[in-house]
Amino acid sequence: MPSALAVASNRGPLSFSRTPDGDLAVRRGAGGLVSALGSAMRGRDALWVAAALSDGDREAAYASGGAVEREGFRVCLLDIEQATYDRYYNEIANRFLWFVCHYLWEPSRAPSVGPAEREAWASYQDVNRRFARAVAEGTGEAAPAMLQDYHLALAPRMLRESRPDLRIALFWHIPFPEPDYMSLLPDAWTHELLTGMLGADLVGFQTRRWARNFVECVRELLGAKAARAVQHEGRQSRIGIYPVGVDPEHLATSAADPAVKKEKAILRRWLGDRRLVLRVDRTELSKNILRGFGAYELLLERRPDLHGKIAHLALLTPSRRDVPEYREYIAECEAGAKRINERFASVDWEPLRVEIEDNFPRALAAYGMYDVLVVNPVFDGMNLVAREGPTLNRNNGSLVLSRNAGAWEDLRSAALGVNPFDVEGTSAAIERGIDMPAEERRERAVRLRRLARGKPPSRWLERQIKDLPPPA
Ligand code: G6P
């Protein structure tokens, strides 16, 4: 039966795997997007279209003969041939769109588009078409269809062509670049991306800044008329701002798990009574890990009195290891960390520990303990670490926060803001976090905790549905 609501995202809410005794086990899908949407979608008459990401997912899709119904979700998993998927996901979504939206290229070298990239673009079009088709087939008359993120930029227009009755929204979870940087993509791609997105009735962003950049892009690069809505080719798309934060109750429950207590004890043994400078990130270029380490190194150079009294922990979750730029970047981060330890370590002091593993209980434990949390992304749509940390911290910890993170808009009055490219400035902010008088620390931490808990994901989807045009 067609659903009263559809959502489509590359990663789905469930991930399946075959157990040794032959059953299909199900786990929650990974990532922030899934947790934001998951709580809003569970138990609704809604279809969730996602890509099958593993053999277990593919088996689950075949076994159900259509949509899989588990854990309060109805999920349609698209079985996309591996080579096509790689070109769509690794090449276009992760190497091109992620890079252009986070300003990660050095234009003297990249991007460079040749026949292989054009072939990858064709796969991106193809996968977007498949998503649009699945939504079109599974969604009821005039229902809201909520498409997610840069993986599906072309799908709104494709969906509109086959189902003009649907009320279509696209939410862009990451930053959007200014027109000059957007123009590093081939003209035809830019045109297709922008017009693809404008196939939606509503295009949503995390903050005003990314929405403004999008509006400037469609004005300059498409010649569209735009203010709060964009008029193009006889249609109108509304532009909306829907910041998505964390779910404080869910976080508190997760942090109360016995596994977190165990991790806390492990960290305490390593840290002793030293002050903790923490970062928690995916192994990812936009997170600016290397400059963060550089800032810490400058601090150790400047302040011998802090040697042995502070320690820096970097908890990094592996991500997108099939993309060469990511592998190279992480190797550089590890080399940087090694150099810092070689320069400053003593028999009983490890100045910087880098852990590359997926260990959420350890991150939750560390959130409770830090003195300074460093969140210095080059650019970031929102950044949930900047909200999770202060929500769980019990130590009046300071937050060093990039002014290019979406979270900055909400947290600016209580965080220590940094220009993420300025290593010396970042170093000074970490130092300020460490030296801050107790009263100021407490006052800022109280404010941070309150601000960080704002914008819970529960109402996020509802607000967008409400802003769609009424059924015709
Ligand atoms: C980050 C972004 C999301 C994006 C996700 C994809 O979490 O904030 O907007 O959808 O990355 O990650 P993946 O691991 O699926 O490539």
Boltz pocket constraint, residues with backbone or C-beta under 6 A from the ligand:
constraints:
  - pocket:
      binder: B
      contacts: [[A, 10], [A, 11], [A, 31], [A, 32], [A, 33], [A, 149], [A, 173], [A, 174], [A, 319], [A, 320], [A, 381]]
      max_distance: 6.0
